[in-house]
């Protein structure tokens, strides 16, 4: 939402995400929609321009916009979703969190005492 505000819209951009994540939970992919008001005297953003602009303002956050496209005004990221998939990854057998492989550290949960 902060990145969208930095695009200098003519009025505040309304931001809606398809679902939230709890503290300590990571999303590998998520959908959102932005209600971007027209800018007087300027062309509308293309999907590519919007994605590039948002990604520029998201640095150095560990989040990226993979693609953007214009959708009908009736689309809502949360209520128009056809499905949601959740993956729960537990790492068993680790006596201490330092034993979690580097590339798995933010992608799984290791119960205490393993």
N, C-alpha and C positions, 0 to 999 in steps of 0.2 A: 504494500500500500504506500509506503514511503517512497519507493522507487517510482511508482506511478505519479505521485505528486510532483516529482522532479521533472516530469515531462512538460511542465508549464501548461497545464490544461486551462481552458477558459473558466472552468468551474471544477470543484472537487470531483475526482474520479471515484465512482463507487466500485468496490472490490468485493467479490464473492468467491469463496473457495468451496470445493465440493465436500470436503470433510476436514476436520481438525485432527491434529495429533496430540496425544498426551505428552506431558513432560518426559523427556528421555526416550521418546519413541521417534523413529525416523521414517519418513515417507520416501519411497524410491520414485514414485510418480504421483502427481495429483493434478486435477483440473481446476481451473478457476475462470471466472469471467469478469471483465472490467466494463463498466458503462462509461465509455469515453465520449465526452461532449464534443461537438464540432468546434473547431477553432476558427473564429472569424477571419476570413481572408486567406486561410491556409487549407491545403488539401488534407483529407483524412489520412491517418497513418495506414500504411499497408501492414499486413501481418508481420512481414519481415522487419519493417522499421520499428514496429512496436516491440517485438522480441529483442531486437538489438538495443533499443533505447532502454528497456527495462533491465536487460543484462548489464549494460554499462553502469546503471545506478545501483545494481545489486552487489557490485564488487565491494569488499572482498567476501561477502556472505557466501556460504557453501550451498547456494541455491541458484538454479539456472532455468530460464525459460527455453524449452526445446522447440516450441513452435507456437504460432499465434495465427488465428484466422477470424474473419468476420462471421458472426452467427446471427440468426434472427433475434429480434428483440424479445421473443417469447422464450428463448433459451435461458436456463438458470443452472449454473454449475452444480449446485447441490440437488435441486429437485428434478433436473432432467437426466441425472445419471441413471444408466440402465443397470449397472452392477458395481459392486465394490469387492475387491479381493484383499484379504488380509493374510499375511504370512507371519507366523510366530516362530522365531528361531531360538532354540535353547541350546546352549553349549554345556554339555554334561561332562563331568570328569576333571574339571579345573578346580584345584584346591585354592587358587588365588587368582585375582583378576589379571595379574601380570603374565599369566600363562595363556591368555587369550591371544591367538595369532593376530599380528598387526592388522591385517586386512579384514579381520572380523570384528574388531573392537567396537565399532559403532553400528554393527549390523546384527548383533545377537545379544542375548542376555545369558549370563552365566550365574545360576543360582549359587548363593553362598554355600561353601562346603562341597560344591559340585556333585 
